[in-house]
């Protein structure tokens, strides 16, 4: 099984290679999108060859929260968060005797927890580029860090020394940069902690939600995925109510940090689309089924792969979600930031989704449109401001 630590990068390369299916300019004229919601956000970034999509997506989400609150545009430092997450992840790896996950991957709450503990800095203060490149790539560093952790766990001295954490952090900082004790930003001097406080974000207002039958609904549960290395807890909802939360959030000015699976062949970053095509009449929605079934099997398959116009998509319920999660068709391999909603000519909802793969590899400047059926099946978890949750659902969750 491919680990999340580099799956984001693998998927990016695969998505680029699938551009053969795309006509230049992306989705063809068979799509007619109408904007429903389009929220303010910050520019698209490029995570390059690192598996820290969780970091890029969540900081983009927090930058949008600042805009929602009337603050100016901020460019927050992803690599400052990543540096501290690597350190904390290493601590837990040793505490669990190597029986937990250490990789580049993570979850949205990692960003919240790292800011709470270590503060945050602007991008201009901490770029994370200390190793002779202007391109983010952490494979060598992570392999070396893994070696250090394994050596500590083997415990050749029969007793773990109290200084190994200092050496571990120094190795991280050799690659990514020292922690700035103080810095000046727009004429004011800050520490990472005081700068975080100046943003005036109540980080306790942000909650994560998931949707799987294997957990009790309306309770906090530990989401059992490898990248939940902090063993954090999520509120569990039926999928209909999870989608209601997403829709309510966006319609009321709140964006959504999205965690899900983008390995499905209906996900095409070069085309700017993520859809859930089906050729089974019994599960088709959002299509003229009679018209579709009159096409030859070859024509149906071609249309499903071409991204040239809307095609029938799959009906998704809680049973379908649990089935694909159990057999690992649905895994947490990528995080992105949802900033809007659209409709196509058939009335299907799409979510305007800000990716972190740069602006120049798809027709929408680094965004893609995820259909509602795709999100219903492929979503693993979301993070939202608690006020974005409908009151009836908040009451069920005790929020």
C-alpha positions in Angstrom: 0.0 0.0 0.0 1.4 3.4 -1.0 1.9 5.6 2.0 0.4 9.1 2.3 3.8 10.5 2.9 4.5 10.6 -0.8 1.1 9.6 -2.4 0.2 13.3 -2.9 3.3 13.6 -5.1 2.6 10.3 -6.9 -0.9 11.4 -7.7 0.3 14.8 -9.0 2.6 13.0 -11.5 -0.1 10.6 -12.5 -2.6 13.5 -13.0 -0.1 15.3 -15.2 0.3 12.1 -17.2 -3.4 11.8 -17.8 -3.5 15.1 -19.6 -3.7 13.1 -22.8 -7.5 12.9 -22.1 -7.8 16.6 -21.9 -8.4 19.0 -24.7 -6.3 22.1 -24.4 -8.1 24.5 -22.2 -9.5 21.8 -19.9 -13.2 20.6 -19.8 -14.8 21.0 -23.1 -17.7 23.2 -24.0 -20.1 20.4 -23.0 -19.9 21.8 -19.4 -21.8 24.9 -18.5 -21.0 26.0 -15.0 -22.8 28.7 -13.0 -21.3 30.1 -9.8 -23.3 29.6 -6.6 -20.7 30.7 -4.1 -17.2 32.1 -4.6 -15.4 33.0 -1.4 -12.3 35.2 -1.0 -9.0 33.3 -0.6 -5.3 33.7 -1.0 -3.2 32.7 -4.1 -2.6 29.1 -5.1 0.7 27.7 -4.0 2.8 24.7 -5.1 3.8 22.1 -2.6 6.3 20.8 -5.1 7.9 17.4 -4.1 6.8 17.2 -0.5 3.9 15.2 0.9 2.7 18.1 3.1 -0.6 18.8 1.4 -2.3 18.8 4.8 -0.1 21.8 5.7 -0.8 23.8 2.5 -4.6 23.1 2.6 -5.0 24.0 6.2 -3.0 27.2 6.2 -4.9 28.3 3.0 -8.1 27.6 5.0 -6.8 29.7 8.0 -5.7 32.5 5.6 -9.3 32.5 4.2 -10.6 32.6 7.8 -8.6 35.8 8.3 -10.1 37.3 5.2 -13.6 36.4 6.4 -12.9 38.2 9.6 -11.9 41.3 7.7 -8.1 40.9 8.1 -5.6 41.6 5.3 -4.1 39.0 3.1 -1.5 36.8 5.0 0.9 34.4 3.5 1.7 32.0 6.3 4.7 29.7 6.4 3.9 26.1 5.6 7.4 24.9 6.3 7.5 26.4 9.7 4.5 24.3 10.6 6.0 21.2 8.9 9.3 21.6 10.8 7.5 21.4 14.1 5.3 18.6 13.0 8.3 16.5 12.0 9.7 17.0 15.5 6.5 16.2 17.3 5.9 13.2 15.1 9.4 12.0 15.9 8.7 12.3 19.7 5.6 10.1 19.4 7.4 7.6 17.2 9.9 7.0 20.0 7.2 7.0 22.7 5.3 4.3 20.8 8.5 2.3 20.2 8.3 2.8 16.5 4.7 1.4 16.3 3.2 4.6 14.9 3.4 6.6 11.7 6.3 8.7 10.7 6.1 10.3 7.3 5.5 13.6 5.5 1.7 13.1 5.7 -0.6 14.6 8.3 -4.1 16.0 9.0 -5.7 19.4 9.3 -5.6 19.4 13.1 -1.8 19.0 13.0 -1.6 22.6 11.8 -3.9 23.9 14.5 -1.9 22.0 17.2 1.5 23.2 15.9 0.4 26.8 15.9 -1.0 26.5 19.4 2.3 25.1 20.7 4.9 26.8 18.5 3.2 29.9 17.0 3.4 30.8 13.3 5.4 33.1 11.1 4.9 34.7 7.7 6.3 32.9 4.6 8.9 35.7 4.1 10.4 34.9 7.5 10.7 31.1 7.0 10.9 29.6 3.6 12.2 26.2 4.6 14.8 26.2 1.9 18.2 25.6 3.5 19.6 22.8 1.4 20.9 24.4 -1.8 17.6 24.3 -3.7 14.7 26.6 -4.5 12.4 23.6 -4.8 10.8 21.8 -1.8 11.8 18.1 -1.6 12.1 16.3 1.7 12.8 12.7 0.8 16.5 12.7 1.9 15.7 14.5 5.1 12.8 12.2 6.0 14.9 9.1 5.3 17.7 10.5 7.5 15.2 11.3 10.3 13.8 7.8 10.1 17.3 6.5 10.6 17.8 8.6 13.7 14.5 7.5 15.2 15.2 3.8 14.5 18.6 4.1 16.1 17.0 5.7 19.2 14.4 2.9 19.4 17.0 0.2 19.1 18.5 1.7 22.2 22.2 0.6 21.8 23.0 2.3 25.1 20.3 0.4 26.9 18.9 3.7 28.0 17.7 6.5 25.8 19.7 9.6 26.4 18.0 12.9 27.3 19.8 14.8 24.5 18.5 12.8 21.4 15.6 15.3 20.9 18.1 18.2 20.6 20.1 16.4 17.9 16.8 15.4 16.2 15.6 19.0 16.0 19.0 20.3 14.9 19.0 17.9 12.0 15.5 19.1 11.0 16.6 22.7 11.2 19.8 22.0 9.2 17.5 21.2 6.3 14.6 23.6 6.9 16.1 26.5 8.9 16.4 27.6 12.6 13.4 28.7 14.5 13.3 32.5 14.5 13.3 33.8 18.1 12.1 37.2 16.9 11.4 38.8 13.6 10.1 42.1 12.1 6.9 42.1 10.0 5.4 45.3 8.6 7.4 47.4 11.0 6.6 45.4 14.2 8.7 42.9 16.1 7.2 39.6 16.9 8.0 36.1 18.2 6.2 33.2 16.5 3.8 33.1 19.5 3.0 36.8 19.5 2.5 36.8 15.8 0.0 33.9 16.1 -1.8 35.9 18.9 -1.9 39.0 16.6 -3.9 37.1 14.0 -6.8 36.9 16.5 -8.0 33.4 15.5 -9.6 31.3 18.2 -8.1 28.0 17.2 -10.5 26.1 19.5 -13.3 27.2 17.1 -12.2 24.7 14.4 -13.5 21.2 14.5 -13.1 18.1 12.3 -15.9 15.9 11.1 -16.0 12.5 9.4 -18.6 10.1 8.2 -18.3 6.3 8.6 -20.8 3.7 9.8 -18.2 1.8 11.7 -18.3 4.5 14.4 -21.3 5.7 16.3 -22.9 8.7 14.8 -23.1 12.1 16.6 -20.1 11.1 18.8 -16.4 12.0 18.9 -14.4 9.2 17.5 -10.7 8.5 16.8 -10.5 8.3 13.0 -8.3 5.2 12.3 -6.1 6.3 9.5 -2.3 6.2 9.4 -1.9 10.0 9.2 -3.9 10.6 12.4 -0.7 10.1 14.3 -1.9 12.4 17.0 -4.9 10.1 17.6 -7.2 13.1 17.3 -11.0 12.8 17.6 -13.5 13.7 14.9 -17.3 14.2 15.1 -19.0 11.5 13.1 -22.0 12.2 11.0 -24.1 10.4 8.4 -23.0 11.4 4.9 -26.2 13.4 4.2 -25.5 15.6 7.2 -21.8 15.9 6.5 -22.7 17.3 3.1 -25.3 19.6 4.7 -22.4 21.0 6.9 -20.3 21.6 3.8 -23.1 23.3 1.9 -24.2 25.4 4.9 -20.7 26.5 5.6 -20.1 27.7 2.0 -23.4 29.4 1.7 -22.7 31.4 4.9 -19.3 32.5 4.0 -17.1 29.8 5.6 -14.7 27.8 3.6 -13.9 24.1 4.2 -10.7 22.2 4.6 -11.2 18.9 2.8 -9.4 15.5 3.3 -10.1 12.7 0.9 -9.1 10.3 -1.8 -8.0 11.6 -5.2 -6.7 8.3 -6.6 -10.1 7.6 -8.3 -9.8 7.7 -12.1 -12.6 10.3 -12.1 -10.1 12.8 -10.6 -8.2 14.8 -13.2 -6.3 17.8 -12.2 -5.3 18.6 -15.8 -9.0 18.8 -16.7 -9.9 20.6 -13.5 -12.5 18.0 -12.6 -13.2 15.3 -10.1 -16.3 13.2 -10.9 -17.7 9.8 -10.1 -18.8 8.2 -13.4 -20.8 5.1 -13.5 -22.0 2.8 -16.2 -24.5 1.0 -14.0 -28.1 2.2 -14.7 -29.2 1.1 -11.3 -27.0 3.6 -9.5 -27.0 6.5 -12.0 -28.0 10.0 -11.0 -27.8 13.5 -12.6 -28.3 12.1 -16.2 -30.9 11.2 -18.8 -30.5 7.4 -18.2 -32.6 6.4 -21.2 -30.5 8.6 -23.5 -27.3 7.3 -22.0 -28.1 3.7 -22.3 -28.9 4.1 -26.0 -25.2 4.8 -26.6 -22.9 2.0 -27.5 -20.7 0.6 -24.7 -17.6 2.0 -26.6 -19.2 5.5 -26.8 -20.2 5.4 -23.1 -16.7 4.5 -22.1 -15.2 7.2 -24.3 -17.4 9.9 -22.8 -16.7 8.7 -19.3 -12.9 9.1 -19.9 -13.0 12.3 -21.9 -14.2 14.9 -19.4 -15.9 16.5 -22.3 -19.4 16.9 -20.9 -21.4 15.7 -17.8 -21.9 12.0 -17.5 -24.0 9.8 -15.2 -22.5 9.7 -11.7 -22.9 7.2 -8.9 -25.5 7.4 -6.1 -23.5 7.2 -2.8 -24.9 6.4 0.6 -23.4 5.4 4.0 -23.1 1.7 3.0 -21.1 2.6 -0.2 -18.8 4.8 1.8 -18.1 2.2 4.4 -17.5 -0.5 1.8 -14.9 1.5 -0.1 -13.2 2.6 3.1 -13.0 -1.0 4.3 -11.4 -2.3 1.1 -9.0 0.7 0.9 -10.5 2.2 -2.2 -11.0 5.3 -0.2 -8.0 6.4 1.8 -6.8 9.8 3.1 -4.3 10.6 0.4 -4.7 14.3 -0.2 -6.0 17.5 1.5 -7.3 20.6 -0.4 -9.3 23.7 0.4 -12.9 24.2 -0.8 -13.7 27.9 -1.4 -16.9 27.8 -3.5 -19.8 26.1 -5.2 -21.0 25.8 -8.8 -23.8 24.1 -10.7 -23.6 22.5 -14.1 -26.4 22.6 -16.7 -28.0 19.4 -15.1 -28.1 21.0 -11.7 -25.3 18.9 -10.2 -23.4 20.7 -7.5 -19.6 21.1 -7.8 -17.2 22.3 -5.1 -14.6 24.9 -6.2 -11.5 23.4 -4.7 -8.1 25.1 -4.3 -5.3 22.6 -4.8 -1.6 23.0 -3.9 0.0 21.9 -7.2 0.6 25.3 -8.7 -1.4 27.4 -11.1 -0.1 26.3 -14.4 -1.1 22.7 -14.7 -4.9 23.0 -15.2 -7.5 25.2 -16.8 -8.7 26.9 -13.7 -5.5 28.3 -12.3 -4.8 25.5 -9.9 -8.5 25.0 -8.8 -10.6 22.0 -9.7 -14.3 21.3 -9.5 -15.3 18.3 -7.5 -18.8 17.0 -8.1 -21.2 16.3 -5.2 -21.2 12.5 -5.9 -17.4 12.5 -5.9 -17.3 14.3 -2.5 -20.0 12.0 -1.1 -17.8 9.0 -1.7 -14.2 10.3 -1.6 -14.4 12.6 1.5 -12.6 11.2 4.5 -12.9 14.2 6.8 -13.4 18.0 6.8 -12.5 20.9 9.1 -14.8 23.8 9.5 -15.4 26.7 12.0 -18.0 25.3 14.4 -20.3 28.3 13.6 -20.5 26.9 10.1 -22.4 23.8 11.3 -26.2 24.1 11.1 -27.7 24.6 14.5 -29.7 21.3 14.5 -26.5 19.3 13.8 -24.5 21.3 16.3 -27.1 20.3 18.9 -26.8 16.7 18.1 -23.0 16.9 18.5 -23.2 18.9 21.7 -21.4 21.8 20.3 
